Amino acid sequence: MSGETNLARLLQSMTPQLNPGQYVFCCVSADHDCSNLQPIASMREPEGLSLVLTREIADAHGLHYDYVAAWITLEVHSSLAAVGLTASFSAALAQAGVSCNVVAGFHHDHIFVPSERAERALSTLRALSAASIPELA
């Protein structure tokens, strides 16, 4: 099943959900044994392997981090080819003073925001969804 590409429909039905827990971004060497880390996401960069982990796992393994995040999933099945969704929600969050780090999965977009700003981010995303213009869908 292919994902949605219509921006108005994406915004109307994004349904942001807060996942429980706290999440951190860590960097380990490219050859690090990650078998016990259970990463939420990873990205290989020239400086090493960037990982998004639960805070508990990072702490248990003594991994350094300096950003503690809440994880919000947009439950709409967005197409990887969709245009404007990330720009729309990141602009709304920026207007609300909330930084965001976005990871696109095959089915959903995942937004990591400062843990202490999670409720502000959720209310902002819900307001953006409610304000979408139905005639454009």
C-alpha positions in Angstrom: 0.0 0.0 0.0 1.5 3.4 -1.0 1.4 6.3 1.3 -0.6 9.5 1.1 0.9 12.4 -1.0 -1.9 15.0 -0.8 -0.6 17.6 1.7 -4.1 18.7 2.9 -5.1 15.1 3.6 -1.7 14.5 5.3 -2.2 17.5 7.6 -5.8 16.7 8.4 -5.1 13.1 9.3 -1.6 13.2 10.7 -2.8 12.2 14.2 0.3 12.9 16.4 0.9 10.4 19.1 3.3 10.7 22.0 5.3 7.5 22.6 6.2 6.8 26.2 9.7 7.3 27.5 12.6 9.6 26.9 15.0 9.2 23.9 18.5 10.4 23.2 20.9 10.8 20.3 24.3 9.2 20.7 27.3 8.6 18.4 29.4 5.5 18.5 32.3 4.2 16.3 31.2 2.6 13.1 32.5 -0.8 14.3 30.7 -0.5 17.7 28.8 -3.7 18.7 25.2 -2.4 18.8 23.5 -5.8 19.3 22.3 -4.9 22.8 21.4 -1.3 22.1 18.0 -1.8 20.3 18.2 1.5 18.4 15.0 3.3 17.4 16.9 4.7 14.4 20.4 4.9 13.1 22.4 6.8 10.5 25.9 6.2 9.4 27.9 9.4 9.2 31.6 10.1 8.6 32.1 10.7 12.3 30.5 7.5 13.4 27.1 5.7 13.8 24.4 8.1 15.1 21.8 6.2 17.1 18.5 7.2 18.7 18.1 5.1 21.8 15.9 5.1 24.9 17.6 7.1 27.6 17.6 4.0 29.9 19.6 1.9 27.3 22.1 4.8 26.7 22.6 5.2 30.5 23.0 1.4 31.0 25.7 1.3 28.4 27.4 4.6 29.5 26.8 6.3 26.2 27.2 10.1 26.1 24.3 12.3 25.0 23.2 15.9 25.6 19.7 16.1 24.2 16.8 14.3 25.9 13.8 14.0 23.6 10.2 13.0 23.5 9.1 10.9 20.5 6.0 11.8 18.6 4.8 9.6 15.7 2.5 11.0 13.0 0.1 8.1 12.5 -0.8 9.0 8.9 0.8 6.7 6.3 2.8 9.4 4.5 4.5 8.6 1.2 8.2 9.1 1.1 7.6 11.2 -2.0 5.1 13.5 -0.3 5.9 17.2 -0.6 5.4 19.8 2.2 4.5 17.7 5.3 7.8 18.1 7.0 8.0 21.8 6.1 4.5 22.4 7.4 4.9 20.8 10.8 8.5 22.0 11.3 7.4 25.6 10.6 4.5 25.3 13.0 6.8 23.9 15.7 9.4 26.6 15.0 6.7 29.3 15.4 5.8 27.7 18.8 9.5 27.7 19.8 9.9 23.9 19.7 12.9 22.4 18.0 12.4 19.2 16.1 14.5 16.4 14.7 12.7 14.3 12.1 13.2 10.7 11.1 11.1 9.3 8.2 10.2 5.7 8.4 8.6 3.7 5.5 5.1 4.3 6.9 5.3 7.3 9.3 7.2 10.4 10.2 8.7 10.5 13.7 9.5 13.7 15.4 11.9 14.1 18.3 11.3 17.2 20.4 12.8 18.4 23.7 11.3 16.3 26.4 10.1 19.3 28.4 8.3 20.7 25.3 6.4 17.5 24.4 3.0 18.8 25.4 3.5 22.1 23.6 4.6 20.2 20.4 1.5 17.9 20.6 -0.9 20.8 21.0 0.8 22.6 18.1 0.6 19.6 15.8 -3.0 19.0 16.7 -3.9 22.7 16.0 -2.1 22.5 12.7 -4.1 19.4 11.8 -7.4 21.0 12.9 -6.7 24.1 10.9 -6.2 22.2 7.6 -8.6 23.4 4.9 -11.0 20.5 4.0 -11.7 21.8 0.5 -8.1 21.0 -0.5 -8.3 17.3 0.3 
